[in-house]
């Protein structure tokens, strides 16, 4: 029931880019690339098998 799931991102997809930029390491920095104001949109590019797919994900308020 997450914004990513609603956009069509599936378990096992590998995130390659966030808003056209390579994903950062460590994972905490990658999460910061994805987080943003609720209602804004982030473009996430994933690899699914041999395919590369772009998704527009509308962010929601989350509680960690």
C-alpha positions as CSV (number, residue, x, y, z in Angstrom):
1,X,0.0,0.0,0.0
2,X,3.0,2.3,-0.7
3,X,3.3,5.1,-3.3
4,X,5.9,2.9,-5.1
5,X,3.5,0.0,-5.2
6,X,0.6,2.2,-6.4
7,X,2.9,3.5,-9.2
8,X,3.6,-0.1,-10.3
9,X,7.1,-0.8,-8.8
10,X,7.3,-4.4,-7.8
11,X,9.2,-6.5,-5.3
12,X,12.5,-7.5,-6.9
13,X,12.8,-4.3,-9.1
14,X,16.3,-2.8,-8.8
15,X,16.3,1.0,-8.5
16,X,18.9,2.5,-10.9
17,X,18.1,6.2,-11.0
18,X,16.1,8.8,-9.0
19,X,15.2,11.9,-11.0
20,X,17.8,10.8,-13.6
21,X,20.6,10.6,-11.1
22,X,22.3,7.3,-10.1
23,X,21.2,5.9,-6.8
24,X,23.6,6.8,-3.9
25,X,25.4,4.4,-1.6
26,X,25.0,3.8,1.4
27,X,21.3,3.1,1.4
28,X,20.6,6.0,3.9
29,X,21.7,8.4,1.2
30,X,19.6,6.7,-1.4
31,X,16.5,7.0,0.8
32,X,17.2,10.8,1.1
33,X,17.2,11.0,-2.7
34,X,13.7,9.4,-2.8
35,X,12.1,11.3,0.1
36,X,10.5,14.7,-0.5
37,X,7.5,16.8,0.2
38,X,4.1,14.9,0.2
39,X,2.3,15.4,-3.1
40,X,5.5,16.0,-5.1
41,X,6.5,13.5,-7.8
42,X,9.8,11.7,-8.1
43,X,10.9,9.8,-11.2
44,X,12.3,6.4,-10.4
45,X,14.0,4.2,-13.0
46,X,14.2,0.5,-12.2
47,X,15.6,-2.7,-13.8
48,X,13.1,-5.5,-14.0
49,X,14.8,-8.6,-15.5
50,X,16.3,-7.3,-18.7
51,X,13.9,-4.3,-19.0
52,X,14.5,-0.7,-17.8
53,X,11.3,1.0,-16.7
54,X,10.6,4.6,-15.6
55,X,7.9,5.3,-13.0
56,X,6.5,8.6,-11.7
57,X,5.8,8.2,-8.0
58,X,3.6,10.7,-6.1
59,X,5.1,11.0,-2.6
60,X,2.9,10.7,0.5
61,X,3.6,11.6,4.1
62,X,5.3,8.7,5.8
63,X,6.1,7.8,9.3
64,X,9.4,6.0,10.0
